[in-house]
Amino acid sequence: MTQVVEVKVPDIGDFKEVPVIEVLVEPGASVEKETSLITLETDKASIEVPSPHAGVIKDIKIKIGDKVSEGALILTLAVTEHPTDTKKSEKALEINQEGPVVPVEAPTSSLASAQSMSPGDIHAEVVVLGAGPGGYTAAFRAADLGKKVVLIERYPTLGGVCLNVGCIPSKALLHVAKVITDAEEAQAQGIVFGKPQVDINKLNTWKESVTGKLTKGLRALAKQRKIAIIHGTGKLATPHLIHVETSEGAKTVPFDNCIIAAGSSVTRIPGFPYDDPRLMDSTSALELNDVPQRMLVIGGGIIGLEMATVYDALGSKISVVEWMDQLIPGADADLVKPLYRRIKKRYEAIYLKTKVTRIETGKAGLTVTFEGDNAPKPQIYDRILMAVGRRPNGRAIGAEEIGIQINERGFIPVDRQMRTNLPHIFAIGDIASEPMLAHKATYEGKLAAEIIAGHKAGFDARTIPSVAYTDPEIAWMGLTEREAIQQGIDYEKTRFPWAASGRAISMARDEGLTQLLLDKKTRRILGAGITGVNAGELIAETVLALEMGADMQDISLTIHPHPTLSETALFAAEIAEGTITDLFIPKK
Ligand SMILES: Cc1cc2nc3c(=O)[nH]c(=O)nc-3n(C[C@H](O)[C@H](O)[C@H](O)COP(=O)(O)OP(=O)(O)OC[C@H]3O[C@@H](n4cnc5c(N)ncnc54)[C@H](O)[C@@H]3O)c2cc1C
């Protein structure tokens, strides 16, 4: 027997008299369970009201412009399943006769705001766990490709580590650091500024305005795409269900496909006094509560040295301790030398092949004991920044419990299409593999969304460039020289010193270098390394050259604007080609 049900506006939170902005169905139309019927527009979000049952629309009782509240009649529906037992809905009833009208409430599908989401399940064609650069990119791309997307994020803002406590706030502070050191160094050109007066509160307000602009922008972009956002901590409960603990209680998200983008966390060396706020990680260092007099940075990698650059410019006496025999161990040693030479003069100390074995708290500061080739006697610091790396969050999301493989380091292994061992579940960004970089996460996020949408694609980028936004910057891509040697590759190296660059000299920053690695036989670019002001911008040209399979002639015959730092790549290629005129290289 056919039953005709009344579909009414469900619980839409505190919203009342909400305008109907779209009626998405017509009388006579067949709808599936969850097909959107109407769209309501509150001042916070758009809410689509899905059909509670599969059936045929009979009468529509509202029109665009009507204002509705909970309980308002939307339409009547001749159901093709039992209206009061959705669990049995798969067993469609034999219906051939109309029965009485039964009132039911439609579930809401809140699109764009957790606040307006009614309790209960929200089915997702694609659920994305984590709204960092990987997650929000995946969610946006999946929505653009027509998928119904739910994005789950435990923190109140979108953007993950990168926008909130990583790439963006660090670059905002590094910008300020550069202004200070440029002003200091202008003395050599006869321009003398006074000692800078740093208003920490204003500086923090500005930094927060930068991240705020971007994170709010993301929310608007999600809303435009009608992505449902749930703020809460998500955990995989079954291979097709995520549980989310929110401030309003538990929610469940059944899904067809899942993209895990839950990122990474700060690594801690065990046994140190982390409850003392003077022992900072990158997040607390970015909060910039004050400018300590004497600061130790444990870890001479990119994050540690970027924060050292900031605190040095603001006036702290910096020491760096690094267990390896070079700073930024991932980069070729000759790229790091110009940075090392500069900061050796500015910083109090740089201890290589040395480690910290003990930190004791005291009134006077944190007393640090060192061990290693260059270990000094114990020292007292006002602050310590622990920057020894990040670890993936693979074990914190219930993945193993539902059968997803996790490796010994906590990463979730994926194939070229970002699929985990469960083919409908994908993993991207920091949680999937190194390098832990935002641009790798966004590339992978797009890829996973496209694969889910049925595109034929795979991870086929030839390189993921790395940049240390220190002063000078260090950037590299493709093969490093160390890797070329290890892999027995028949390569050639060509290097242009910035001491011969008109632009670098006119900026009083000629300590840099641009070097290219090329295949001896084909003359094609294999890798590049640049050290100097703006190296992070300059490396992009060489990435494109690698992706396009450019050889030295391609680069050397490409007209670059003069005078620019970008010419240094052209000059390096000209050296390889034997056509350079900006240097004299005697014939062998
Ligand atoms: C100080 C610093 C500076 C950096 N600078 C740069 C830089 O200049 N360039 C660069 O490329 N990279 C930089 N990085 C690295 C970059 O931030 C990361 O590689 C990038 O954010 C990774 O993106 P992701 O989407 O994989 O993960 P994340 O950005 O870590 O995002 C993961 C998100 O998932 C959420 N999440 C985790 N678990 C759950 C859960 N169970 N439920 C709900 N939500 C959850 C988290 O709250 C987070 O928002 C920097 C990092 C730091 C710390």
The ligand as an SDF file (V2000), in Angstrom:
LIG
                    3D

 53 58  0  0  0  0  0  0  0  0999 V2000
   56.1890   26.2430   12.2380 C   0  0  0  0  0  0  0  0  0  0  0  0
   55.8860   25.5500   10.9420 C   0  0  0  0  0  0  0  0  0  0  0  0
   56.1690   26.1650    9.7370 C   0  0  0  0  0  0  0  0  0  0  0  0
   55.8900   25.5260    8.5370 C   0  0  0  0  0  0  0  0  0  0  0  0
   56.1930   26.1680    7.3720 N   0  0  0  0  0  0  0  0  0  0  0  0
   55.9270   25.5620    6.2030 C   0  0  0  0  0  0  0  0  0  0  0  0
   56.1910   26.2240    4.9820 C   0  0  0  0  0  0  0  0  0  0  0  0
   56.6710   27.3570    4.9620 O   0  0  0  0  0  0  0  0  0  0  0  0
   55.8890   25.5870    3.8320 N   0  0  0  0  0  0  0  0  0  0  0  0
   55.3620   24.3300    3.8170 C   0  0  0  0  0  0  0  0  0  0  0  0
   55.1170   23.7890    2.7470 O   0  0  0  0  0  0  0  0  0  0  0  0
   55.0960   23.6750    4.9620 N   0  0  0  0  0  0  0  0  0  0  0  0
   55.3570   24.2640    6.1540 C   0  0  0  0  0  0  0  0  0  0  0  0
   55.0550   23.6140    7.3180 N   0  0  0  0  0  0  0  0  0  0  0  0
   54.4770   22.2620    7.2320 C   0  0  0  0  0  0  0  0  0  0  0  0
   52.9870   22.3510    6.8910 C   0  0  0  0  0  0  0  0  0  0  0  0
   52.3360   23.1360    7.8560 O   0  0  0  0  0  0  0  0  0  0  0  0
   52.3900   20.9640    6.8160 C   0  0  0  0  0  0  0  0  0  0  0  0
   53.1240   20.1680    5.9170 O   0  0  0  0  0  0  0  0  0  0  0  0
   50.9480   21.0260    6.3410 C   0  0  0  0  0  0  0  0  0  0  0  0
   50.1680   21.7990    7.2120 O   0  0  0  0  0  0  0  0  0  0  0  0
   50.3900   19.6120    6.2320 C   0  0  0  0  0  0  0  0  0  0  0  0
   49.0780   19.6880    5.8160 O   0  0  0  0  0  0  0  0  0  0  0  0
   48.0450   18.5060    6.1450 P   0  0  0  0  0  0  0  0  0  0  0  0
   46.7710   18.9230    5.5090 O   0  0  0  0  0  0  0  0  0  0  0  0
   48.6330   17.2020    5.7950 O   0  0  0  0  0  0  0  0  0  0  0  0
   47.9240   18.4940    7.7250 O   0  0  0  0  0  0  0  0  0  0  0  0
   47.7050   19.6060    8.8320 P   0  0  0  0  0  0  0  0  0  0  0  0
   47.9810   20.9660    8.3620 O   0  0  0  0  0  0  0  0  0  0  0  0
   48.4400   19.0930   10.0270 O   0  0  0  0  0  0  0  0  0  0  0  0
   46.1540   19.5250    9.0870 O   0  0  0  0  0  0  0  0  0  0  0  0
   45.5740   18.4220    9.6990 C   0  0  0  0  0  0  0  0  0  0  0  0
   44.2810   18.8570   10.3160 C   0  0  0  0  0  0  0  0  0  0  0  0
   43.6110   17.7130   10.7990 O   0  0  0  0  0  0  0  0  0  0  0  0
   43.0100   18.0220   12.0400 C   0  0  0  0  0  0  0  0  0  0  0  0
   42.8230   16.7730   12.7570 N   0  0  0  0  0  0  0  0  0  0  0  0
   43.7620   15.8960   13.1620 C   0  0  0  0  0  0  0  0  0  0  0  0
   43.1870   14.8430   13.7670 N   0  0  0  0  0  0  0  0  0  0  0  0
   41.8560   15.0630   13.7430 C   0  0  0  0  0  0  0  0  0  0  0  0
   40.7350   14.3380   14.1970 C   0  0  0  0  0  0  0  0  0  0  0  0
   40.8670   13.1530   14.7880 N   0  0  0  0  0  0  0  0  0  0  0  0
   39.5170   14.8690   14.0150 N   0  0  0  0  0  0  0  0  0  0  0  0
   39.3530   16.0670   13.4140 C   0  0  0  0  0  0  0  0  0  0  0  0
   40.3870   16.7970   12.9460 N   0  0  0  0  0  0  0  0  0  0  0  0
   41.6240   16.2940   13.1050 C   0  0  0  0  0  0  0  0  0  0  0  0
   44.0110   18.9450   12.6980 C   0  0  0  0  0  0  0  0  0  0  0  0
   43.4030   19.7250   13.7110 O   0  0  0  0  0  0  0  0  0  0  0  0
   44.4740   19.7810   11.5150 C   0  0  0  0  0  0  0  0  0  0  0  0
   43.7070   20.9380   11.3470 O   0  0  0  0  0  0  0  0  0  0  0  0
   55.3230   24.2330    8.5350 C   0  0  0  0  0  0  0  0  0  0  0  0
   55.0050   23.6060    9.7460 C   0  0  0  0  0  0  0  0  0  0  0  0
   55.2870   24.2520   10.9370 C   0  0  0  0  0  0  0  0  0  0  0  0
   54.9500   23.5620   12.2250 C   0  0  0  0  0  0  0  0  0  0  0  0
  1  2  1  0
  2  3  1  0
  2 52  2  0
  3  4  2  0
  4  5  1  0
  4 50  1  0
  5  6  2  0
  6  7  1  0
  6 13  1  0
  7  8  2  0
  7  9  1  0
  9 10  1  0
 10 11  2  0
 10 12  1  0
 12 13  2  0
 13 14  1  0
 14 15  1  0
 14 50  1  0
 15 16  1  0
 16 17  1  0
 16 18  1  0
 18 19  1  0
 18 20  1  0
 20 21  1  0
 20 22  1  0
 22 23  1  0
 23 24  1  0
 24 25  2  0
 24 26  1  0
 24 27  1  0
 27 28  1  0
 28 29  2  0
 28 30  1  0
 28 31  1  0
 31 32  1  0
 32 33  1  0
 33 34  1  0
 33 48  1  0
 34 35  1  0
 35 36  1  0
 35 46  1  0
 36 37  1  0
 36 45  1  0
 37 38  2  0
 38 39  1  0
 39 40  1  0
 39 45  2  0
 40 41  1  0
 40 42  2  0
 42 43  1  0
 43 44  2  0
 44 45  1  0
 46 47  1  0
 46 48  1  0
 48 49  1  0
 50 51  2  0
 51 52  1  0
 52 53  1  0
M  END
$$$$
